[in-house]
Amino acid sequence: MIRKIYCSIAILTLFSSCGKDSGTPDPDFSKDIQVRLGAYVWHPVVGNVKETDYDLDDCEMDNSYRFVFQEKSNQLNLDKGVKICEANKGAFEKFIFKDKNNISFTFNKENGTIKFENQDKYSSYAVAINGDKLVLTSQNNNPAAFVVPVKYYFKGVKAP
């Protein structure tokens, strides 16, 4: 009898803990990401040297990036360093900026992703920030495409 009571309590506890909504994001979460992205000037760094990490070219090492969030449009600004990337070099710079120094983007507040203006409707970048470290992970939600996600690593320096 006591065993049945303990089992009943355990089952009720399991059901009540499963009913809690732990997956709802904190409403300040996205605002916090925007504030943190805009508070730093981001410099590319070498990642963990995994297959999915972006292999930085020498010409990209002295670049810096700055996120600017505004009500009507957001921009990522590129400050090219001393070394200029030649043809077929600096893939992040080439694919994202397409020979410009800034690009517009939208920020999805619900899942913390960025979509640049020149991307197709399936592509975006997941944003992960830990202190002054930023990881942008490319993602493609096209079920017909097989695209391996690539991670881009950045270290932040407090913006003036």
C-alpha distance (Angstrom), angle and dihedral (degrees) to the residues before:
residue distance angle dihedral
M1 . . .
I2 3.80 . .
R3 3.79 88.5 .
K4 3.83 90.1 57.2
I5 3.80 91.0 50.4
Y6 3.82 91.6 51.9
C7 3.81 91.0 47.4
S8 3.80 90.4 49.0
I9 3.81 91.8 50.4
A10 3.80 90.8 47.9
I11 3.81 92.2 50.5
L12 3.80 92.3 47.1
T13 3.78 90.1 49.5
L14 3.79 90.8 52.0
F15 3.80 92.6 49.3
S16 3.78 93.5 47.2
S17 3.81 93.1 49.2
C18 3.81 91.5 48.7
G19 3.78 90.6 54.3
K20 3.79 94.1 61.0
D21 3.79 114.7 104.3
S22 3.78 102.2 -127.4
G23 3.82 94.1 152.7
T24 3.79 97.5 69.1
P25 3.78 108.2 108.0
D26 3.76 120.3 -126.2
P27 3.83 106.8 -100.8
D28 3.81 90.2 -133.3
F29 3.81 90.9 52.8
S30 3.82 95.6 87.8
K31 3.80 93.0 41.3
D32 3.80 88.8 51.4
I33 3.82 90.8 52.7
Q34 3.80 91.1 50.3
V35 3.81 91.9 49.5
R36 3.79 92.1 47.4
L37 3.82 94.0 46.2
G38 3.81 90.7 50.7
A39 3.80 94.7 44.9
Y40 3.80 95.0 66.5
V41 3.77 140.5 55.2
W42 3.80 103.2 -133.5
H43 3.81 122.8 -139.1
P44 3.81 122.1 -169.7
V45 3.78 116.4 -113.2
V46 3.78 133.5 -176.7
G47 3.81 111.2 -92.5
N48 3.77 129.7 -144.3
V49 3.83 91.1 -64.0
K50 3.78 95.3 -115.0
E51 3.76 125.3 149.5
T52 3.81 91.1 -99.9
D53 3.81 95.6 49.0
Y54 3.77 118.4 103.9
D55 3.80 112.4 -112.8
L56 3.79 105.6 -132.6
D57 3.77 118.8 -137.4
D58 3.82 117.2 -135.0
C59 3.78 90.1 -114.7
E60 3.83 90.6 61.1
M61 3.79 97.5 50.8
D62 3.81 94.9 85.8
N63 3.83 96.3 43.3
S64 3.78 120.5 110.0
Y65 3.79 130.9 -159.5
R66 3.79 131.5 -154.9
F67 3.82 126.3 -165.7
V68 3.80 114.9 -145.9
F69 3.81 117.0 -168.0
Q70 3.80 117.9 -162.1
E71 3.79 133.9 165.0
K72 3.80 96.6 -108.3
S73 3.80 103.0 28.1
N74 3.77 139.6 5.9
Q75 3.78 124.5 -145.1
L76 3.76 138.5 -164.3
N77 3.80 109.5 -152.0
L78 3.80 123.1 -155.5
D79 3.78 121.0 -150.4
K80 3.79 104.0 -166.5
G81 3.74 115.3 -143.2
V82 3.78 128.8 -135.4
K83 3.81 94.8 -80.7
I84 3.80 111.0 72.5
C85 3.80 117.0 -149.4
E86 3.79 114.6 -118.8
A87 3.80 126.2 -147.1
N88 3.82 113.6 -52.3
K89 3.80 91.1 11.7
G90 3.76 130.0 103.6
A91 3.77 97.0 34.3
F92 3.82 96.0 -177.0
E93 3.78 90.2 51.6
K94 3.82 92.4 43.6
F95 3.81 99.1 45.0
I96 3.79 98.3 40.2
F97 3.80 103.2 35.0
K98 3.85 101.5 27.5
D99 3.83 94.4 -152.8
K100 3.82 94.1 -43.6
N101 3.80 129.2 112.5
N102 3.80 96.0 -133.9
I103 3.77 139.3 26.3
S104 3.77 134.2 -166.0
F105 3.77 121.0 -122.2
T106 3.76 141.8 175.8
F107 3.77 123.0 -131.2
N108 3.81 118.7 -144.4
K109 3.80 103.8 -145.5
E110 3.80 95.2 -166.4
N111 3.78 98.3 61.2
G112 3.81 103.1 14.4
T113 3.79 98.9 -114.5
I114 3.78 133.4 143.3
K115 3.80 125.2 -144.4
F116 3.80 116.7 -166.9
E117 3.81 119.2 -144.1
N118 3.80 94.5 -111.6
Q119 3.82 96.9 51.4
D120 3.78 125.8 104.2
K121 3.79 119.7 -111.3
Y122 3.81 93.2 -95.9
S123 3.81 98.8 51.6
S124 3.79 129.3 84.7
Y125 3.80 141.8 139.1
A126 3.79 123.8 -112.3
V127 3.81 112.4 -138.6
A128 3.80 122.2 -140.4
I129 3.81 120.1 176.1
N130 3.77 127.3 -176.4
G131 3.78 111.5 175.0
D132 3.79 106.6 -59.4
K133 3.81 94.2 -13.0
L134 3.80 122.0 97.0
V135 3.79 129.1 -171.2
L136 3.80 120.5 -170.8
T137 3.80 111.9 -166.4
S138 3.78 118.0 -164.9
Q139 3.76 114.3 -135.1
N140 3.78 134.5 -177.3
N141 3.80 120.4 -161.4
N142 3.80 95.8 -170.7
P143 3.81 106.0 123.2
A144 3.81 91.0 -154.1
A145 3.81 94.9 53.6
F146 3.76 125.6 77.9
V147 3.78 103.6 -152.3
V148 3.78 122.2 162.6
P149 3.82 111.6 -138.4
V150 3.79 114.5 -115.8
K151 3.80 123.7 -152.3
Y152 3.80 122.5 -142.5
Y153 3.82 116.7 -163.7
F154 3.81 126.5 -152.5
K155 3.78 137.0 177.0
G156 3.77 118.5 -148.2
V157 3.78 129.9 -135.7
K158 3.80 116.2 -165.2
A159 3.79 109.3 -97.7
P160 3.78 117.2 -120.9
